[in-house]
Amino acid sequence: MKHYQFTVIVQRDEEGNFLAICPALQGCCTEGETAEESMTYLKGVIQLRVENQQAQSEPIYEELSSQRIEIGIAA
């Protein structure tokens, strides 16, 4: 069994819902009423996506690194 690690971003939308996004897997995102719920859903989506890519012999790109940057914007 091969294990993968992906960066996940959780944010809130205008309506207060939680969005979980996996930038490395384009289109992999979910929504939930709590951060935990959106993460649970996203894990399932990622699992299906990776299994599907494997079944179709498509490459699964692994992240090399991630970092957080800061920018300043004049008000």
FENPEKA-V126417 format. One record per backbone hydrogen bond with DSSP energy under -1.0 kcal/mol. NH is the residue of the N-H (numbers start at 1). CO is the residue of the C=O. E is the energy in kcal/mol with one decimal. If there is no record, write none. Layout:
# FENPEKA-V126417
nh->[NH	NH]
co->[CO	CO]
e->[E	E]
This chain:
# FENPEKA-V126417
nh->[9	11	13	16	18	19	20	21	22	25	28	29	30	32	38	39	40	41	42	43	44	45	46	47	48	49	50	51	52	53	54	55	56	57	58]
co->[21	19	17	13	32	11	30	9	28	22	25	27	20	18	34	35	36	37	38	39	40	41	42	43	44	45	46	47	48	49	50	51	52	54	53]
e->[-2.8	-2.4	-2.4	-1.8	-2.9	-3.6	-2.2	-2.7	-2.5	-1.4	-2.5	-1.1	-2.3	-2.3	-2.2	-2.0	-2.4	-2.3	-2.2	-2.4	-1.4	-2.0	-3.0	-2.3	-2.3	-2.5	-2.8	-2.4	-2.4	-2.5	-2.4	-2.4	-1.6	-1.7	-3.2]
